[in-house]
Amino acid sequence: MRILVLNGPNLGRLGLRQPEVYGRTTLAEVVAQMTERAAARGASVDAFQSNHEGALIDRLEQRDYDAVIINPGAYAHTSYALHDALIGAERPVVEVHISDIRHREPFRRASVLEPVVSHEIIGHGIAGYLEAVDWLLDHAPGAAR
């Protein structure tokens, strides 16, 4: 299984930006952990981060993956374009949020992506990314079991 990992705005500064909320682990460290977890089960990870909504959609449109893990950052609350692109991907999608968006500011509590994702992992910190890999490999069609 080829897993595309998309990270949206501000996640390139993971480990530096608001460590009291998001922790001190960098995005590169997260991707390395995910790559190792996936490889142990015969899968691969291709990671992409952008602060630009269109770049995330362009990457989805390449369709060279079997499943998607996405931390859309603030786009979770605003991007119907990303919502539509995930439908168009026609692949299993796991939405990950490091912090518990359901218990933060009111504008963060709803995800416009929720109706189109296969699974959500919210508020589990960096471990949520690894849980997402495991969930896909345990539940997605064609997964390496």
C-alpha beads as a LAMMPS data file, in Angstrom:
LAMMPS data file: protein, C-alpha beads

145 atoms
144 bonds

1 atom types
1 bond types

-500.0 500.0 xlo xhi
-500.0 500.0 ylo yhi
-500.0 500.0 zlo zhi

Masses

1 110.0

Atoms # bond

1 1 1 0.000 0.000 0.000
2 1 1 1.219 3.472 -0.907
3 1 1 0.110 6.051 1.660
4 1 1 0.097 9.741 0.806
5 1 1 0.564 11.902 3.900
6 1 1 -0.594 15.487 3.448
7 1 1 0.077 18.228 5.978
8 1 1 -1.474 21.634 5.600
9 1 1 -0.597 25.156 6.697
10 1 1 1.824 25.802 9.535
11 1 1 2.657 22.116 10.018
12 1 1 6.067 22.689 8.451
13 1 1 6.924 24.422 11.741
14 1 1 5.823 21.481 13.860
15 1 1 8.085 21.183 16.889
16 1 1 8.726 24.932 16.888
17 1 1 5.276 26.530 16.696
18 1 1 3.230 26.413 19.908
19 1 1 5.017 23.400 21.429
20 1 1 2.656 23.591 24.400
21 1 1 -0.164 22.624 21.999
22 1 1 1.587 20.570 19.306
23 1 1 4.672 19.198 21.067
24 1 1 8.346 19.391 20.158
25 1 1 8.524 16.648 17.535
26 1 1 9.301 18.023 14.066
27 1 1 7.387 17.094 10.940
28 1 1 10.497 15.343 9.582
29 1 1 10.597 13.201 12.726
30 1 1 6.900 12.377 12.394
31 1 1 7.349 11.364 8.755
32 1 1 10.357 9.185 9.667
33 1 1 8.296 7.400 12.317
34 1 1 5.413 6.882 9.896
35 1 1 7.743 5.612 7.186
36 1 1 9.265 3.100 9.582
37 1 1 5.845 1.935 10.825
38 1 1 4.505 1.520 7.298
39 1 1 7.639 -0.243 6.003
40 1 1 7.448 -2.789 8.833
41 1 1 4.097 -3.824 7.370
42 1 1 5.082 -3.726 3.701
43 1 1 3.677 -0.272 2.926
44 1 1 5.277 3.013 1.882
45 1 1 4.774 6.661 2.777
46 1 1 5.050 9.697 0.527
47 1 1 4.794 12.918 2.545
48 1 1 3.911 16.383 1.287
49 1 1 3.409 19.620 3.243
50 1 1 2.195 22.922 1.909
51 1 1 0.803 26.145 3.250
52 1 1 -1.152 26.484 -0.003
53 1 1 -4.539 24.883 -0.464
54 1 1 -4.119 24.496 -4.233
55 1 1 -0.803 22.664 -3.834
56 1 1 -2.469 20.115 -1.554
57 1 1 -5.235 19.622 -4.107
58 1 1 -2.716 19.347 -6.956
59 1 1 -0.907 16.614 -5.006
60 1 1 -4.155 14.727 -4.427
61 1 1 -4.935 14.899 -8.136
62 1 1 -1.773 12.953 -8.973
63 1 1 -3.594 9.808 -7.744
64 1 1 -0.365 7.802 -7.321
65 1 1 -1.308 6.428 -3.905
66 1 1 -3.711 3.905 -2.386
67 1 1 -4.769 5.832 0.716
68 1 1 -4.399 9.261 2.321
69 1 1 -3.559 10.533 5.781
70 1 1 -4.258 14.244 6.053
71 1 1 -3.674 16.795 8.746
72 1 1 -5.290 19.744 7.003
73 1 1 -4.479 22.207 9.765
74 1 1 -6.843 25.180 9.671
75 1 1 -8.150 24.075 6.268
76 1 1 -10.200 21.494 8.176
77 1 1 -12.523 24.302 9.196
78 1 1 -12.769 26.196 5.919
79 1 1 -11.806 24.262 2.813
80 1 1 -14.678 22.900 0.815
81 1 1 -12.227 22.730 -2.093
82 1 1 -10.137 20.216 -0.135
83 1 1 -13.359 18.421 0.848
84 1 1 -14.219 18.015 -2.841
85 1 1 -10.665 16.950 -3.751
86 1 1 -10.791 14.175 -1.147
87 1 1 -14.038 12.914 -2.676
88 1 1 -12.362 13.015 -6.088
89 1 1 -9.381 11.044 -4.810
90 1 1 -11.637 8.000 -4.404
91 1 1 -9.308 6.519 -1.797
92 1 1 -9.606 5.810 1.942
93 1 1 -8.725 8.924 3.952
94 1 1 -7.811 9.337 7.613
95 1 1 -7.982 12.859 9.025
96 1 1 -5.510 13.541 11.850
97 1 1 -5.381 16.449 14.281
98 1 1 -2.636 16.608 16.897
99 1 1 -4.699 18.682 19.319
100 1 1 -8.296 18.002 20.273
101 1 1 -10.094 20.400 17.950
102 1 1 -13.423 19.544 19.619
103 1 1 -12.224 21.246 22.827
104 1 1 -10.511 24.315 21.430
105 1 1 -11.787 27.633 20.095
106 1 1 -15.342 27.478 18.714
107 1 1 -14.187 28.036 15.114
108 1 1 -11.973 24.916 15.320
109 1 1 -14.585 22.493 16.605
110 1 1 -16.070 21.426 13.262
111 1 1 -14.221 19.876 10.344
112 1 1 -15.729 20.327 6.894
113 1 1 -13.730 17.233 5.879
114 1 1 -15.407 14.958 8.425
115 1 1 -18.250 13.859 6.096
116 1 1 -15.829 12.603 3.434
117 1 1 -13.103 10.864 5.444
118 1 1 -13.055 7.186 6.362
119 1 1 -11.771 7.768 9.883
120 1 1 -10.673 10.582 12.212
121 1 1 -7.974 10.605 14.881
122 1 1 -8.232 13.734 16.983
123 1 1 -6.242 14.855 19.997
124 1 1 -3.802 11.941 20.236
125 1 1 -0.741 14.094 19.660
126 1 1 1.947 12.893 17.278
127 1 1 0.909 9.303 18.012
128 1 1 -2.227 9.996 15.985
129 1 1 -0.194 9.847 12.785
130 1 1 1.044 6.350 13.654
131 1 1 -2.467 5.307 14.613
132 1 1 -3.590 6.510 11.187
133 1 1 -1.010 4.302 9.465
134 1 1 -2.165 1.324 11.535
135 1 1 -5.836 2.062 10.879
136 1 1 -5.306 2.159 7.123
137 1 1 -3.250 -1.019 7.120
138 1 1 -5.894 -2.767 9.216
139 1 1 -9.036 -1.457 7.502
140 1 1 -8.455 -0.108 3.997
141 1 1 -9.198 -2.319 0.996
142 1 1 -5.993 -3.860 -0.369
143 1 1 -4.103 -3.113 2.833
144 1 1 -0.976 -5.026 3.813
145 1 1 -2.090 -6.993 6.847

Bonds

1 1 1 2
2 1 2 3
3 1 3 4
4 1 4 5
5 1 5 6
6 1 6 7
7 1 7 8
8 1 8 9
9 1 9 10
10 1 10 11
11 1 11 12
12 1 12 13
13 1 13 14
14 1 14 15
15 1 15 16
16 1 16 17
17 1 17 18
18 1 18 19
19 1 19 20
20 1 20 21
21 1 21 22
22 1 22 23
23 1 23 24
24 1 24 25
25 1 25 26
26 1 26 27
27 1 27 28
28 1 28 29
29 1 29 30
30 1 30 31
31 1 31 32
32 1 32 33
33 1 33 34
34 1 34 35
35 1 35 36
36 1 36 37
37 1 37 38
38 1 38 39
39 1 39 40
40 1 40 41
41 1 41 42
42 1 42 43
43 1 43 44
44 1 44 45
45 1 45 46
46 1 46 47
47 1 47 48
48 1 48 49
49 1 49 50
50 1 50 51
51 1 51 52
52 1 52 53
53 1 53 54
54 1 54 55
55 1 55 56
56 1 56 57
57 1 57 58
58 1 58 59
59 1 59 60
60 1 60 61
61 1 61 62
62 1 62 63
63 1 63 64
64 1 64 65
65 1 65 66
66 1 66 67
67 1 67 68
68 1 68 69
69 1 69 70
70 1 70 71
71 1 71 72
72 1 72 73
73 1 73 74
74 1 74 75
75 1 75 76
76 1 76 77
77 1 77 78
78 1 78 79
79 1 79 80
80 1 80 81
81 1 81 82
82 1 82 83
83 1 83 84
84 1 84 85
85 1 85 86
86 1 86 87
87 1 87 88
88 1 88 89
89 1 89 90
90 1 90 91
91 1 91 92
92 1 92 93
93 1 93 94
94 1 94 95
95 1 95 96
96 1 96 97
97 1 97 98
98 1 98 99
99 1 99 100
100 1 100 101
101 1 101 102
102 1 102 103
103 1 103 104
104 1 104 105
105 1 105 106
106 1 106 107
107 1 107 108
108 1 108 109
109 1 109 110
110 1 110 111
111 1 111 112
112 1 112 113
113 1 113 114
114 1 114 115
115 1 115 116
116 1 116 117
117 1 117 118
118 1 118 119
119 1 119 120
120 1 120 121
121 1 121 122
122 1 122 123
123 1 123 124
124 1 124 125
125 1 125 126
126 1 126 127
127 1 127 128
128 1 128 129
129 1 129 130
130 1 130 131
131 1 131 132
132 1 132 133
133 1 133 134
134 1 134 135
135 1 135 136
136 1 136 137
137 1 137 138
138 1 138 139
139 1 139 140
140 1 140 141
141 1 141 142
142 1 142 143
143 1 143 144
144 1 144 145
